Structures are given as structure tokens and as C-alpha cells.
């Protein structure tokens, strides 16, 4: 089973949390190997998590949703 870019964006949280099965992790990493945009997305996702880790309180769900939406818009505009 090959993962699409959409699959990668949907599975990134589970990947970072170590919740993907062994086979899914392999497919995830194989996709990253060939897809620069998804590698950038993963790096941005990890940076977002790191920045929230430095704050004293948990981010509001809306803040996370807004940030992810902005990241997706930036990615789409680069793809165009």
C-alpha cells in the first residue's frame, strides 16, 4: 500500500506519537524518502509541537487548527 500526500498529512500525528504499525511506519518513511513536500510538512509539524512545548499552557484546539490550516495553505501555494 502506497501512501499519498493526503495520507501523510492525516497520519503525521500518529507517526510522531509512535502509534503507527510497523508496516505503516515503513510506508510512511518510504513516502518521505521520495516526497520533498511531505518532508517539509513533517519538519513544520515537529517545529509546531516544539513551539507549543515551550509555552506554559496547552494550545487551544482552534489555535492548532488555524496553524495547521496556514501550513497547508503555504504548502499548496508552493505546489502551484
Phi and psi restraints in degrees (value plus and minus 20) as a CYANA .aco file:
   2 UNK   PHI    -113.9   -73.9
   2 UNK   PSI     121.1   161.1
   3 UNK   PHI    -112.3   -72.3
   3 UNK   PSI     119.9   159.9
   4 UNK   PHI    -109.5   -69.5
   4 UNK   PSI     151.2   191.2
   5 UNK   PHI     -79.4   -39.4
   5 UNK   PSI     -58.2   -18.2
   6 UNK   PHI     -82.6   -42.6
   6 UNK   PSI     -62.2   -22.2
   7 UNK   PHI     -78.9   -38.9
   7 UNK   PSI     -63.0   -23.0
   8 UNK   PHI     -80.4   -40.4
   8 UNK   PSI     -66.2   -26.2
   9 UNK   PHI     -83.5   -43.5
   9 UNK   PSI     -54.8   -14.8
  10 UNK   PHI     -95.1   -55.1
  10 UNK   PSI     -46.3    -6.3
  11 UNK   PHI    -120.6   -80.6
  11 UNK   PSI     -23.4    16.6
  12 UNK   PHI     -80.0   -40.0
  12 UNK   PSI     -63.3   -23.3
  13 UNK   PHI     -80.8   -40.8
  13 UNK   PSI     -66.1   -26.1
  14 UNK   PHI     -84.0   -44.0
  14 UNK   PSI     -57.3   -17.3
  15 UNK   PHI     -83.2   -43.2
  15 UNK   PSI     -69.4   -29.4
  16 UNK   PHI     -83.1   -43.1
  16 UNK   PSI     -56.7   -16.7
  17 UNK   PHI     -99.6   -59.6
  17 UNK   PSI     -24.5    15.5
  18 UNK   PHI      53.9    93.9
  18 UNK   PSI       8.4    48.4
  19 UNK   PHI    -121.8   -81.8
  19 UNK   PSI     -18.2    21.8
  20 UNK   PHI    -102.5   -62.5
  20 UNK   PSI     130.3   170.3
  21 UNK   PHI     -87.3   -47.3
  21 UNK   PSI     145.5   185.5
  22 UNK   PHI     -76.0   -36.0
  22 UNK   PSI     -67.6   -27.6
  23 UNK   PHI     -84.0   -44.0
  23 UNK   PSI     -63.3   -23.3
  24 UNK   PHI     -84.3   -44.3
  24 UNK   PSI     -57.3   -17.3
  25 UNK   PHI     -82.3   -42.3
  25 UNK   PSI     -60.5   -20.5
  26 UNK   PHI     -82.5   -42.5
  26 UNK   PSI     -67.6   -27.6
  27 UNK   PHI     -83.4   -43.4
  27 UNK   PSI     -59.9   -19.9
  28 UNK   PHI     -79.8   -39.8
  28 UNK   PSI     -69.8   -29.8
  29 UNK   PHI     -87.8   -47.8
  29 UNK   PSI     -55.4   -15.4
  30 UNK   PHI     -82.0   -42.0
  30 UNK   PSI     -61.9   -21.9
  31 UNK   PHI     -82.8   -42.8
  31 UNK   PSI     -63.7   -23.7
  32 UNK   PHI     -79.9   -39.9
  32 UNK   PSI     -55.4   -15.4
  33 UNK   PHI     -79.6   -39.6
  33 UNK   PSI     -56.3   -16.3
  34 UNK   PHI    -122.5   -82.5
  34 UNK   PSI     -29.0    11.0
  35 UNK   PHI    -139.9   -99.9
  35 UNK   PSI      83.6   123.6
  36 UNK   PHI     -80.1   -40.1
  36 UNK   PSI     -63.3   -23.3
  37 UNK   PHI     -80.6   -40.6
  37 UNK   PSI     -59.4   -19.4
  38 UNK   PHI     -92.8   -52.8
  38 UNK   PSI     -51.3   -11.3
  39 UNK   PHI     -84.3   -44.3
  39 UNK   PSI     -61.9   -21.9
  40 UNK   PHI     -83.3   -43.3
  40 UNK   PSI     -63.5   -23.5
  41 UNK   PHI     -78.7   -38.7
  41 UNK   PSI     -65.8   -25.8
  42 UNK   PHI     -82.3   -42.3
  42 UNK   PSI     -62.8   -22.8
  43 UNK   PHI     -80.9   -40.9
  43 UNK   PSI     -62.5   -22.5
  44 UNK   PHI     -85.3   -45.3
  44 UNK   PSI     -59.9   -19.9
  45 UNK   PHI     -82.7   -42.7
  45 UNK   PSI     -64.9   -24.9
  46 UNK   PHI     -85.1   -45.1
  46 UNK   PSI     -58.4   -18.4
  47 UNK   PHI     -84.1   -44.1
  47 UNK   PSI     -59.5   -19.5
  48 UNK   PHI     -81.5   -41.5
  48 UNK   PSI     -65.6   -25.6
  49 UNK   PHI     -82.7   -42.7
  49 UNK   PSI     -60.5   -20.5
  50 UNK   PHI     -84.6   -44.6
  50 UNK   PSI     -59.7   -19.7
  51 UNK   PHI     -88.9   -48.9
  51 UNK   PSI     -54.9   -14.9
  52 UNK   PHI     -90.6   -50.6
  52 UNK   PSI     -51.7   -11.7
  53 UNK   PHI     -85.3   -45.3
  53 UNK   PSI     -45.5    -5.5
  54 UNK   PHI    -101.8   -61.8
  54 UNK   PSI     -37.3     2.7
  55 UNK   PHI    -101.1   -61.1
  55 UNK   PSI     140.9   180.9
  56 UNK   PHI    -100.5   -60.5
  56 UNK   PSI     -42.1    -2.1
  57 UNK   PHI    -147.7  -107.7
  57 UNK   PSI     141.9   181.9
  58 UNK   PHI     -88.9   -48.9
  58 UNK   PSI     120.3   160.3
  59 UNK   PHI     -89.1   -49.1
  59 UNK   PSI     129.6   169.6
  60 UNK   PHI     -88.4   -48.4
  60 UNK   PSI     128.9   168.9
  61 UNK   PHI     -76.6   -36.6
  61 UNK   PSI     -58.9   -18.9
  62 UNK   PHI     -83.6   -43.6
  62 UNK   PSI     -58.3   -18.3
  63 UNK   PHI     -81.6   -41.6
  63 UNK   PSI     -63.9   -23.9
  64 UNK   PHI     -84.4   -44.4
  64 UNK   PSI     -66.2   -26.2
  65 UNK   PHI     -79.4   -39.4
  65 UNK   PSI     -63.1   -23.1
  66 UNK   PHI     -84.0   -44.0
  66 UNK   PSI     -62.4   -22.4
  67 UNK   PHI     -85.7   -45.7
  67 UNK   PSI     -63.6   -23.6
  68 UNK   PHI     -83.9   -43.9
  68 UNK   PSI     -59.8   -19.8
  69 UNK   PHI     -82.6   -42.6
  69 UNK   PSI     -62.2   -22.2
  70 UNK   PHI     -83.8   -43.8
  70 UNK   PSI     -61.4   -21.4
  71 UNK   PHI     -82.1   -42.1
  71 UNK   PSI     -61.1   -21.1
  72 UNK   PHI     -86.5   -46.5
  72 UNK   PSI     -60.1   -20.1
  73 UNK   PHI     -83.3   -43.3
  73 UNK   PSI     -62.4   -22.4
  74 UNK   PHI     -82.1   -42.1
  74 UNK   PSI     -62.6   -22.6
  75 UNK   PHI     -84.4   -44.4
  75 UNK   PSI     -63.2   -23.2
  76 UNK   PHI     -85.9   -45.9
  76 UNK   PSI     -58.1   -18.1
  77 UNK   PHI     -89.1   -49.1
  77 UNK   PSI     -51.0   -11.0
  78 UNK   PHI     -92.0   -52.0
  78 UNK   PSI     -52.3   -12.3
  79 UNK   PHI     -93.1   -53.1
  79 UNK   PSI     -42.5    -2.5
